[in-house]
Amino acid sequence: AVGSCRRRRLAPLNEDNGRFLLLAALIAAYLSAGATVFSALESPSEAAAQLRWNRTLHNFSRIFNISLPELRAFLRSYEAAMAAGIRVDALRPRWDFPGAFYFVGTVVSTIGFGMTTPATVAGKLFLIVYGLFGCAGTILFFNLFLERIISLLAFIMRACYERQLQRSGLLPPNFRRGPAVSGVGSLVGWKPSVYHVMLILGIFAITLSCCASAMYTAVEGWNYVDSLYYCFVTFSTIGFGDLVSNQKAAYQHQGLYRFGNFIFILMGVCCIYSLFNVISIVIKQVLNWVLKKFECRCCPKCHKSSTRLSRRNAITPGARLRRHNVAMDADGQYDSDTEGRRLSGEMISMRELTASNKVSLAILQKQLSETANGYPRNVCINTRQNGFSAGVGALAIMNNRLAETSDSR
């Protein structure tokens, strides 16, 4: 049974592939459900609008004695003018320096409203090169912002946690951060909860969106729901372009409004990006939980055997070795006879007991060496992992700085 479990772990459908396929299936179902809902909500309105437009077009053609082909040709010219940025009402120039700066900001942040697009061949070619490096640099900026906002939240939450421990009497009143932290068992390896970080980022994003919506409602003349809709579409870099701020020819306190618009969009995009990454970690944990529910369900004999062993022995050195993640490095490979079962009913294998002592001694020696040389105590000692084992980008930041992500790997 143990050998069959090992073969399943070595199969192409390992945990990472299973999580990927499960997420792909959930995304496909999510897209299908969203398409069904939006089709049911928006399709009747679209059909009614099409009927009203056809009625208006025929009435206009009959009243002013204009043929329908000529009228449709005029409307096509008007659509082309709209795509070029020409409107009936006076608008600010699209390609002066402030307008061009607004455009490149929407390019590198991947918002892409679409209200301004390059019309020349040279402009389109330059956009390809410019967007390649600009988008990469902006994503790096978002990741660095994520790292710093997580560090700030961790510092604040750690201070609150220490104050809570002091009030409960688990920490001395004159406790100071520093080397003494290693001597306090309740603070060793402490990390903030990913759920608390998600809650704080969510509250901050909602507050920022509400403040920005109030500004857009007062300056642009939109209703508050449209302003909230614009904030989400912009901050999440969806950027439909049906509502775009700062497009009128003139505003009261125009310079102040442009500055506030830039700050709100910048902070909103950074905050929503961070929130999306935290939510993605939570989704990953849910996927891991689902995969664990299906683990070894295909092999009832193996499941019963592992259940029986966990009941027979309250002290299991083998489990402790796996928790420390150093068994394979300290004493080499275990054979299948001693890894999955005990040599007798209630006795502990002498080989596992000896290996447990060796591992404990290795851990103690490593901790003493790290303490003497000033290295952190939570350095991973599994040398088998490669450089990408902890993830890259935002996932690596979350795995290193938040509690549930590092514990669930």
C-alpha positions as a Markdown table, in Angstrom:
| # | Residue | x | y | z |
|---|---|---|---|---|
| 1 | Ala | 0.0 | 0.0 | 0.0 |
| 2 | Val | 2.9 | 2.4 | 0.8 |
| 3 | Gly | 4.5 | 1.5 | -2.4 |
| 4 | Ser | 1.3 | 2.3 | -4.4 |
| 5 | Cys | 1.1 | 5.7 | -2.6 |
| 6 | Arg | 4.7 | 6.4 | -3.6 |
| 7 | Arg | 4.0 | 5.5 | -7.2 |
| 8 | Arg | 1.0 | 7.9 | -7.2 |
| 9 | Arg | 3.2 | 10.7 | -5.9 |
| 10 | Leu | 5.7 | 10.1 | -8.7 |
| 11 | Ala | 3.0 | 10.0 | -11.3 |
| 12 | Pro | 2.6 | 12.9 | -13.8 |
| 13 | Leu | -0.5 | 14.0 | -11.9 |
| 14 | Asn | 1.2 | 15.2 | -8.8 |
| 15 | Glu | -0.1 | 17.7 | -6.3 |
| 16 | Asp | 0.9 | 20.8 | -8.4 |
| 17 | Asn | -0.7 | 19.3 | -11.6 |
| 18 | Gly | -3.8 | 18.3 | -9.7 |
| 19 | Arg | -4.2 | 21.8 | -8.2 |
| 20 | Phe | -3.7 | 23.3 | -11.7 |
| 21 | Leu | -6.3 | 21.1 | -13.3 |
| 22 | Leu | -8.7 | 21.6 | -10.5 |
| 23 | Leu | -8.3 | 25.4 | -10.8 |
| 24 | Ala | -8.7 | 25.3 | -14.5 |
| 25 | Ala | -12.0 | 23.4 | -14.1 |
| 26 | Leu | -13.2 | 25.8 | -11.5 |
| 27 | Ile | -12.3 | 28.8 | -13.7 |
| 28 | Ala | -14.2 | 27.2 | -16.7 |
| 29 | Ala | -17.2 | 26.7 | -14.5 |
| 30 | Tyr | -16.9 | 30.2 | -13.1 |
| 31 | Leu | -16.7 | 31.7 | -16.6 |
| 32 | Ser | -19.7 | 29.7 | -17.7 |
| 33 | Ala | -21.7 | 30.8 | -14.7 |
| 34 | Gly | -20.8 | 34.4 | -15.3 |
| 35 | Ala | -21.6 | 34.3 | -19.0 |
| 36 | Thr | -25.0 | 32.8 | -18.1 |
| 37 | Val | -25.8 | 35.5 | -15.6 |
| 38 | Phe | -24.7 | 38.4 | -17.7 |
| 39 | Ser | -26.5 | 37.0 | -20.7 |
| 40 | Ala | -29.7 | 36.8 | -18.7 |
| 41 | Leu | -29.3 | 40.3 | -17.3 |
| 42 | Glu | -28.1 | 42.2 | -20.4 |
| 43 | Ser | -29.6 | 40.4 | -23.4 |
| 44 | Pro | -33.1 | 41.7 | -23.0 |
| 45 | Ser | -31.8 | 45.3 | -22.6 |
| 46 | Glu | -29.7 | 44.9 | -25.7 |
| 47 | Ala | -32.6 | 43.6 | -27.8 |
| 48 | Ala | -34.9 | 46.5 | -26.6 |
| 49 | Ala | -32.2 | 49.1 | -27.4 |
| 50 | Gln | -31.8 | 47.6 | -30.9 |
| 51 | Leu | -35.5 | 47.8 | -31.5 |
| 52 | Arg | -35.6 | 51.5 | -30.3 |
| 53 | Trp | -32.7 | 52.3 | -32.6 |
| 54 | Asn | -34.2 | 50.7 | -35.7 |
| 55 | Arg | -37.5 | 52.6 | -35.0 |
| 56 | Thr | -35.6 | 55.9 | -34.6 |
| 57 | Leu | -33.6 | 55.3 | -37.8 |
| 58 | His | -36.6 | 54.6 | -39.9 |
| 59 | Asn | -38.5 | 57.6 | -38.5 |
| 60 | Phe | -35.6 | 59.9 | -39.2 |
| 61 | Ser | -35.2 | 58.6 | -42.7 |
| 62 | Arg | -39.0 | 59.1 | -43.4 |
| 63 | Ile | -39.3 | 62.6 | -41.8 |
| 64 | Phe | -36.2 | 64.1 | -43.5 |
| 65 | Asn | -36.5 | 62.2 | -46.7 |
| 66 | Ile | -33.1 | 60.6 | -46.5 |
| 67 | Ser | -32.4 | 57.2 | -47.8 |
| 68 | Leu | -31.3 | 54.5 | -45.3 |
| 69 | Pro | -28.0 | 53.7 | -47.2 |
| 70 | Glu | -27.0 | 57.4 | -47.1 |
| 71 | Leu | -27.9 | 57.7 | -43.5 |
| 72 | Arg | -26.0 | 54.5 | -42.5 |
| 73 | Ala | -22.9 | 55.8 | -44.5 |
| 74 | Phe | -23.0 | 59.1 | -42.5 |
| 75 | Leu | -23.3 | 57.1 | -39.2 |
| 76 | Arg | -20.3 | 55.0 | -40.2 |
| 77 | Ser | -18.3 | 58.2 | -40.7 |
| 78 | Tyr | -19.4 | 59.4 | -37.3 |
| 79 | Glu | -18.3 | 56.1 | -35.7 |
| 80 | Ala | -14.9 | 56.5 | -37.3 |
| 81 | Ala | -14.6 | 60.0 | -35.9 |
| 82 | Met | -15.5 | 58.7 | -32.4 |
| 83 | Ala | -12.8 | 56.1 | -32.6 |
| 84 | Ala | -10.3 | 58.8 | -33.5 |
| 85 | Gly | -11.3 | 60.8 | -30.4 |
| 86 | Ile | -13.6 | 63.4 | -32.0 |
| 87 | Arg | -16.7 | 64.3 | -30.0 |
| 88 | Val | -19.6 | 66.7 | -30.5 |
| 89 | Asp | -18.8 | 68.4 | -27.2 |
| 90 | Ala | -15.5 | 70.1 | -26.7 |
| 91 | Leu | -12.9 | 67.8 | -25.2 |
| 92 | Arg | -9.3 | 68.4 | -24.1 |
| 93 | Pro | -6.6 | 67.5 | -26.7 |
| 94 | Arg | -5.8 | 63.8 | -26.6 |
| 95 | Trp | -2.1 | 64.0 | -27.5 |
| 96 | Asp | -0.8 | 67.0 | -25.7 |
| 97 | Phe | 1.7 | 66.2 | -22.9 |
| 98 | Pro | -0.9 | 65.7 | -20.1 |
| 99 | Gly | -3.1 | 63.6 | -22.4 |
| 100 | Ala | -0.1 | 61.5 | -23.6 |
| 101 | Phe | 1.1 | 61.0 | -20.0 |
| 102 | Tyr | -2.4 | 59.8 | -19.1 |
| 103 | Phe | -2.2 | 57.4 | -22.1 |
| 104 | Val | 1.2 | 55.9 | -21.2 |
| 105 | Gly | 0.0 | 55.5 | -17.6 |
| 106 | Thr | -2.9 | 53.4 | -18.8 |
| 107 | Val | -0.5 | 51.4 | -21.0 |
| 108 | Val | 2.1 | 50.4 | -18.5 |
| 109 | Ser | -0.5 | 49.7 | -15.8 |
| 110 | Thr | -2.4 | 47.5 | -18.3 |
| 111 | Ile | -5.6 | 49.4 | -17.7 |
| 112 | Gly | -6.0 | 50.2 | -21.4 |
| 113 | Phe | -9.2 | 52.3 | -21.5 |
| 114 | Gly | -9.1 | 52.5 | -25.3 |
| 115 | Met | -10.3 | 56.1 | -25.6 |
| 116 | Thr | -6.8 | 57.0 | -27.0 |
| 117 | Thr | -4.9 | 54.8 | -29.4 |
| 118 | Pro | -2.0 | 55.6 | -31.7 |
| 119 | Ala | -3.0 | 56.2 | -35.3 |
| 120 | Thr | 0.4 | 56.2 | -37.0 |
| 121 | Val | 2.5 | 53.2 | -37.9 |
| 122 | Ala | 5.5 | 54.7 | -36.0 |
| 123 | Gly | 3.3 | 55.2 | -33.0 |
| 124 | Lys | 2.0 | 51.6 | -33.0 |
| 125 | Leu | 5.5 | 50.2 | -33.4 |
| 126 | Phe | 6.9 | 52.3 | -30.6 |
| 127 | Leu | 4.0 | 51.2 | -28.4 |
| 128 | Ile | 5.0 | 47.6 | -28.8 |
| 129 | Val | 8.6 | 48.3 | -27.5 |
| 130 | Tyr | 7.5 | 50.8 | -24.9 |
| 131 | Gly | 4.8 | 48.6 | -23.5 |
| 132 | Leu | 7.1 | 45.6 | -23.3 |
| 133 | Phe | 9.5 | 47.2 | -20.8 |
| 134 | Gly | 7.0 | 49.5 | -19.2 |
| 135 | Cys | 4.6 | 46.7 | -18.3 |
| 136 | Ala | 7.4 | 44.6 | -16.9 |
| 137 | Gly | 8.7 | 47.4 | -14.8 |
| 138 | Thr | 5.3 | 48.3 | -13.5 |
| 139 | Ile | 4.6 | 44.7 | -12.5 |
| 140 | Leu | 7.9 | 44.7 | -10.6 |
| 141 | Phe | 6.8 | 47.9 | -8.9 |
| 142 | Phe | 3.5 | 46.3 | -7.9 |
| 143 | Asn | 5.4 | 43.3 | -6.4 |
| 144 | Leu | 7.7 | 45.6 | -4.5 |
| 145 | Phe | 4.7 | 47.6 | -3.2 |
| 146 | Leu | 3.1 | 44.3 | -2.2 |
| 147 | Glu | 6.3 | 43.3 | -0.3 |
| 148 | Arg | 6.4 | 46.6 | 1.6 |
| 149 | Ile | 2.7 | 46.8 | 2.4 |
| 150 | Ile | 2.9 | 43.2 | 3.8 |
| 151 | Ser | 6.0 | 44.1 | 5.9 |
| 152 | Leu | 4.2 | 47.2 | 7.2 |
| 153 | Leu | 1.1 | 45.2 | 8.1 |
| 154 | Ala | 3.2 | 42.5 | 9.7 |
| 155 | Phe | 5.0 | 45.1 | 11.9 |
| 156 | Ile | 1.8 | 46.6 | 13.1 |
| 157 | Met | 0.1 | 43.2 | 13.7 |
| 158 | Arg | 3.2 | 41.9 | 15.5 |
| 159 | Ala | 3.1 | 45.0 | 17.8 |
| 160 | Cys | -0.5 | 44.4 | 18.5 |
| 161 | Tyr | 0.2 | 40.7 | 19.2 |
| 162 | Glu | 3.0 | 41.5 | 21.6 |
| 163 | Arg | 0.8 | 44.0 | 23.5 |
| 164 | Gln | -1.9 | 41.3 | 23.7 |
| 165 | Leu | 0.7 | 38.9 | 25.2 |
| 166 | Gln | 1.8 | 41.5 | 27.7 |
| 167 | Arg | -1.7 | 42.1 | 28.8 |
| 168 | Ser | -2.2 | 38.4 | 29.3 |
| 169 | Gly | 1.0 | 38.1 | 31.3 |
| 170 | Leu | 2.9 | 35.9 | 28.8 |
| 171 | Leu | 5.5 | 38.6 | 28.1 |
| 172 | Pro | 7.3 | 40.8 | 30.6 |
| 173 | Pro | 6.2 | 44.4 | 30.7 |
| 174 | Asn | 9.7 | 45.7 | 29.7 |
| 175 | Phe | 9.9 | 43.4 | 26.7 |
| 176 | Arg | 11.9 | 44.8 | 23.8 |
| 177 | Arg | 12.3 | 43.5 | 20.2 |
| 178 | Gly | 15.7 | 42.2 | 19.2 |
| 179 | Pro | 17.7 | 39.1 | 20.1 |
| 180 | Ala | 15.5 | 38.5 | 23.1 |
| 181 | Val | 12.7 | 37.5 | 20.8 |
| 182 | Ser | 14.4 | 34.1 | 20.2 |
| 183 | Gly | 14.0 | 33.3 | 23.9 |
| 184 | Val | 10.2 | 33.8 | 23.9 |
| 185 | Gly | 8.5 | 30.7 | 22.7 |
| 186 | Ser | 5.3 | 32.4 | 21.8 |
| 187 | Leu | 7.0 | 34.7 | 19.3 |
| 188 | Val | 9.4 | 32.3 | 17.6 |
| 189 | Gly | 8.6 | 32.1 | 13.9 |
| 190 | Trp | 5.5 | 34.3 | 14.3 |
| 191 | Lys | 3.9 | 35.5 | 11.1 |
| 192 | Pro | 0.7 | 37.4 | 10.4 |
| 193 | Ser | -2.4 | 35.6 | 9.3 |
| 194 | Val | -3.2 | 35.8 | 5.6 |
| 195 | Tyr | -6.9 | 36.2 | 6.5 |
| 196 | His | -6.2 | 39.2 | 8.7 |
| 197 | Val | -4.1 | 40.8 | 5.9 |
| 198 | Met | -6.8 | 40.1 | 3.4 |
| 199 | Leu | -9.4 | 41.8 | 5.7 |
| 200 | Ile | -7.2 | 44.9 | 6.2 |
| 201 | Leu | -6.4 | 45.2 | 2.5 |
| 202 | Gly | -10.1 | 44.8 | 1.7 |
| 203 | Ile | -11.1 | 47.5 | 4.2 |
| 204 | Phe | -8.5 | 49.8 | 2.8 |
| 205 | Ala | -9.5 | 49.2 | -0.8 |
| 206 | Ile | -13.2 | 49.8 | 0.0 |
| 207 | Thr | -12.4 | 53.0 | 1.8 |
| 208 | Leu | -10.2 | 54.2 | -1.0 |
| 209 | Ser | -12.9 | 53.4 | -3.6 |
| 210 | Cys | -15.5 | 55.2 | -1.6 |
| 211 | Cys | -13.4 | 58.4 | -1.3 |
| 212 | Ala | -12.5 | 58.3 | -5.0 |
| 213 | Ser | -16.1 | 57.8 | -6.0 |
| 214 | Ala | -17.1 | 60.8 | -4.0 |
| 215 | Met | -14.6 | 62.9 | -5.9 |
| 216 | Tyr | -15.7 | 61.6 | -9.3 |
| 217 | Thr | -19.4 | 62.1 | -8.4 |
| 218 | Ala | -18.7 | 65.7 | -7.5 |
| 219 | Val | -16.3 | 66.6 | -10.4 |
| 220 | Glu | -17.5 | 64.4 | -13.3 |
| 221 | Gly | -21.2 | 64.5 | -12.5 |
| 222 | Trp | -21.6 | 60.7 | -12.5 |
| 223 | Asn | -24.0 | 59.0 | -10.0 |
| 224 | Tyr | -22.3 | 57.3 | -7.1 |
| 225 | Val | -22.9 | 53.7 | -8.5 |
| 226 | Asp | -21.3 | 54.6 | -11.8 |
| 227 | Ser | -18.3 | 56.1 | -9.9 |
| 228 | Leu | -17.9 | 52.9 | -7.8 |
| 229 | Tyr | -18.1 | 50.9 | -11.0 |
| 230 | Tyr | -15.5 | 53.1 | -12.6 |
| 231 | Cys | -13.2 | 52.7 | -9.6 |
| 232 | Phe | -13.4 | 48.9 | -9.7 |
| 233 | Val | -12.9 | 48.7 | -13.4 |
| 234 | Thr | -9.9 | 51.0 | -13.3 |
| 235 | Phe | -8.2 | 49.8 | -10.1 |
| 236 | Ser | -8.5 | 46.2 | -11.2 |
| 237 | Thr | -6.9 | 47.2 | -14.6 |
| 238 | Ile | -9.9 | 45.8 | -16.5 |
| 239 | Gly | -10.4 | 49.3 | -18.2 |
| 240 | Phe | -13.5 | 48.9 | -20.3 |
| 241 | Gly | -13.4 | 52.6 | -21.3 |
| 242 | Asp | -17.1 | 53.2 | -21.2 |
| 243 | Leu | -16.4 | 55.7 | -18.3 |
| 244 | Val | -13.2 | 57.6 | -18.4 |
| 245 | Ser | -12.2 | 60.4 | -16.0 |
| 246 | Asn | -10.5 | 63.7 | -16.8 |
| 247 | Gln | -11.8 | 64.0 | -20.3 |
| 248 | Lys | -13.6 | 67.3 | -20.3 |
| 249 | Ala | -12.0 | 70.4 | -21.8 |
| 250 | Ala | -11.9 | 72.3 | -18.5 |
| 251 | Tyr | -12.6 | 71.6 | -14.8 |
| 252 | Gln | -12.7 | 73.8 | -11.7 |
| 253 | His | -9.3 | 73.4 | -10.0 |
| 254 | Gln | -8.1 | 71.4 | -12.9 |
| 255 | Gly | -4.5 | 70.9 | -11.7 |
| 256 | Leu | -5.7 | 69.7 | -8.3 |
| 257 | Tyr | -8.2 | 67.3 | -9.8 |
| 258 | Arg | -5.6 | 65.8 | -12.2 |
| 259 | Phe | -3.2 | 65.3 | -9.3 |
| 260 | Gly | -5.9 | 63.7 | -7.1 |
| 261 | Asn | -7.0 | 61.5 | -10.0 |
| 262 | Phe | -3.4 | 60.3 | -10.5 |
| 263 | Ile | -3.0 | 59.5 | -6.8 |
| 264 | Phe | -6.3 | 57.7 | -6.5 |
| 265 | Ile | -5.6 | 55.5 | -9.6 |
| 266 | Leu | -2.0 | 54.7 | -8.5 |
| 267 | Met | -3.0 | 53.8 | -4.9 |
| 268 | Gly | -6.1 | 52.0 | -6.1 |
| 269 | Val | -4.2 | 49.8 | -8.6 |
| 270 | Cys | -1.5 | 48.9 | -6.1 |
| 271 | Cys | -4.0 | 48.1 | -3.3 |
| 272 | Ile | -6.3 | 46.0 | -5.5 |
| 273 | Tyr | -3.2 | 44.2 | -7.0 |
| 274 | Ser | -2.1 | 43.3 | -3.4 |
| 275 | Leu | -5.6 | 42.2 | -2.5 |
| 276 | Phe | -6.0 | 40.0 | -5.6 |
| 277 | Asn | -2.7 | 38.3 | -4.7 |
| 278 | Val | -3.8 | 37.6 | -1.1 |
| 279 | Ile | -7.2 | 36.3 | -2.4 |
| 280 | Ser | -5.3 | 34.0 | -4.8 |
| 281 | Ile | -3.4 | 32.6 | -1.9 |
| 282 | Val | -6.7 | 31.8 | -0.1 |
| 283 | Ile | -8.0 | 30.2 | -3.2 |
| 284 | Lys | -4.8 | 28.1 | -3.4 |
| 285 | Gln | -5.4 | 27.0 | 0.2 |
| 286 | Val | -8.9 | 26.0 | -0.7 |
| 287 | Leu | -7.6 | 23.9 | -3.6 |
| 288 | Asn | -5.1 | 22.2 | -1.3 |
| 289 | Trp | -7.9 | 21.4 | 1.1 |
| 290 | Val | -10.0 | 19.9 | -1.7 |
| 291 | Leu | -7.0 | 17.8 | -2.9 |
| 292 | Lys | -6.3 | 16.5 | 0.6 |
| 293 | Lys | -9.9 | 15.4 | 0.8 |
| 294 | Phe | -9.4 | 13.2 | -2.2 |
| 295 | Glu | -5.9 | 12.0 | -1.1 |
| 296 | Cys | -5.7 | 8.2 | -0.9 |
| 297 | Arg | -9.5 | 7.8 | -1.4 |
| 298 | Cys | -8.8 | 5.6 | -4.4 |
| 299 | Cys | -6.9 | 3.1 | -2.1 |
| 300 | Pro | -9.2 | 2.2 | 0.8 |
| 301 | Lys | -6.6 | -0.4 | 2.1 |
| 302 | Cys | -3.9 | 2.3 | 2.3 |
| 303 | His | -6.4 | 4.7 | 4.0 |
| 304 | Lys | -7.4 | 2.1 | 6.6 |
| 305 | Ser | -3.7 | 1.1 | 7.2 |
| 306 | Ser | -2.7 | 4.7 | 7.9 |
| 307 | Thr | -5.7 | 5.2 | 10.2 |
| 308 | Arg | -4.9 | 2.1 | 12.2 |
| 309 | Leu | -1.3 | 3.1 | 12.6 |
| 310 | Ser | -2.2 | 6.6 | 13.8 |
| 311 | Arg | -4.5 | 5.0 | 16.5 |
| 312 | Arg | -2.0 | 2.4 | 17.7 |
| 313 | Asn | 1.0 | 4.7 | 18.4 |
| 314 | Ala | 0.6 | 8.1 | 20.1 |
| 315 | Ile | 4.3 | 8.8 | 19.8 |
| 316 | Thr | 5.5 | 8.5 | 16.2 |
| 317 | Pro | 9.1 | 9.6 | 15.5 |
| 318 | Gly | 8.5 | 9.1 | 11.8 |
| 319 | Ala | 5.7 | 11.8 | 11.8 |
| 320 | Arg | 8.0 | 14.1 | 13.8 |
| 321 | Leu | 10.7 | 13.6 | 11.2 |
| 322 | Arg | 8.3 | 14.6 | 8.5 |
| 323 | Arg | 7.1 | 17.6 | 10.3 |
| 324 | His | 10.7 | 18.9 | 10.6 |
| 325 | Asn | 11.3 | 18.2 | 6.9 |
| 326 | Val | 14.9 | 17.0 | 7.6 |
| 327 | Ala | 14.5 | 13.2 | 7.9 |
| 328 | Met | 15.7 | 12.6 | 4.3 |
| 329 | Asp | 18.7 | 14.8 | 4.7 |
| 330 | Ala | 19.9 | 13.7 | 8.1 |
| 331 | Asp | 19.7 | 9.9 | 7.9 |
| 332 | Gly | 19.3 | 9.2 | 4.2 |
| 333 | Gln | 16.5 | 7.2 | 2.6 |
| 334 | Tyr | 14.2 | 5.1 | 4.7 |
| 335 | Asp | 13.1 | 1.8 | 3.2 |
| 336 | Ser | 9.4 | 1.0 | 2.8 |
| 337 | Asp | 9.4 | -1.6 | 5.6 |
| 338 | Thr | 10.2 | 0.8 | 8.5 |
| 339 | Glu | 8.6 | 4.0 | 7.1 |
| 340 | Gly | 5.0 | 2.8 | 6.9 |
| 341 | Arg | 4.7 | 0.4 | 9.8 |
| 342 | Arg | 6.0 | -0.5 | 13.2 |
| 343 | Leu | 8.1 | -3.6 | 13.9 |
| 344 | Ser | 5.8 | -4.7 | 16.7 |
| 345 | Gly | 2.4 | -3.8 | 18.2 |
| 346 | Glu | 3.0 | -1.0 | 20.6 |
| 347 | Met | 6.8 | -0.8 | 20.5 |
| 348 | Ile | 8.7 | 1.9 | 18.6 |
| 349 | Ser | 11.3 | 0.8 | 16.1 |
| 350 | Met | 14.9 | 1.2 | 17.4 |
| 351 | Arg | 16.0 | 2.3 | 14.0 |
| 352 | Glu | 13.4 | 5.1 | 14.0 |
| 353 | Leu | 14.3 | 6.1 | 17.6 |
| 354 | Thr | 18.0 | 6.3 | 16.6 |
| 355 | Ala | 17.2 | 8.3 | 13.5 |
| 356 | Ser | 15.0 | 10.6 | 15.6 |
| 357 | Asn | 18.0 | 11.2 | 18.0 |
| 358 | Lys | 20.3 | 11.9 | 15.1 |
| 359 | Val | 17.8 | 14.4 | 13.6 |
| 360 | Ser | 17.3 | 16.2 | 16.9 |
| 361 | Leu | 21.1 | 16.4 | 17.3 |
| 362 | Ala | 21.5 | 17.8 | 13.8 |
| 363 | Ile | 18.8 | 20.4 | 14.4 |
| 364 | Leu | 20.4 | 21.4 | 17.7 |
| 365 | Gln | 23.8 | 21.7 | 16.0 |
| 366 | Lys | 22.4 | 23.8 | 13.2 |
| 367 | Gln | 20.6 | 26.1 | 15.5 |
| 368 | Leu | 23.8 | 26.7 | 17.6 |
| 369 | Ser | 25.8 | 27.3 | 14.4 |
| 370 | Glu | 23.2 | 29.8 | 13.1 |
| 371 | Thr | 23.0 | 31.6 | 16.4 |
| 372 | Ala | 26.8 | 31.9 | 16.6 |
| 373 | Asn | 27.0 | 33.2 | 13.0 |
| 374 | Gly | 23.9 | 35.5 | 13.2 |
| 375 | Tyr | 21.8 | 33.6 | 10.6 |
| 376 | Pro | 18.1 | 33.5 | 11.0 |
| 377 | Arg | 16.7 | 30.4 | 12.7 |
| 378 | Asn | 13.9 | 29.8 | 10.2 |
| 379 | Val | 16.2 | 29.1 | 7.3 |
| 380 | Cys | 15.1 | 26.0 | 5.4 |
| 381 | Ile | 17.6 | 23.2 | 5.7 |
| 382 | Asn | 16.2 | 21.0 | 3.0 |
| 383 | Thr | 18.9 | 21.3 | 0.4 |
| 384 | Arg | 16.9 | 19.3 | -2.1 |
| 385 | Gln | 14.7 | 22.3 | -3.0 |
| 386 | Asn | 15.6 | 24.3 | -6.1 |
| 387 | Gly | 15.4 | 28.0 | -6.5 |
| 388 | Phe | 11.8 | 27.9 | -7.6 |
| 389 | Ser | 10.4 | 25.6 | -4.9 |
| 390 | Ala | 9.1 | 28.6 | -2.9 |
| 391 | Gly | 7.5 | 30.2 | -5.9 |
| 392 | Val | 8.3 | 33.4 | -7.7 |
| 393 | Gly | 6.9 | 36.9 | -7.7 |
| 394 | Ala | 3.9 | 37.7 | -5.5 |
| 395 | Leu | 3.4 | 34.0 | -4.5 |
| 396 | Ala | 6.9 | 33.9 | -3.1 |
| 397 | Ile | 6.3 | 37.1 | -1.1 |
| 398 | Met | 3.2 | 35.6 | 0.4 |
| 399 | Asn | 4.8 | 32.3 | 1.2 |
| 400 | Asn | 7.7 | 33.9 | 3.0 |
| 401 | Arg | 5.8 | 36.5 | 5.0 |
| 402 | Leu | 2.4 | 35.1 | 5.9 |
| 403 | Ala | 1.6 | 32.3 | 8.3 |
| 404 | Glu | -1.0 | 30.0 | 6.6 |
| 405 | Thr | 0.9 | 29.9 | 3.3 |
| 406 | Ser | 4.1 | 28.7 | 4.7 |
| 407 | Asp | 2.4 | 26.2 | 7.0 |
| 408 | Ser | 0.2 | 24.7 | 4.3 |
| 409 | Arg | 3.0 | 24.0 | 1.8 |
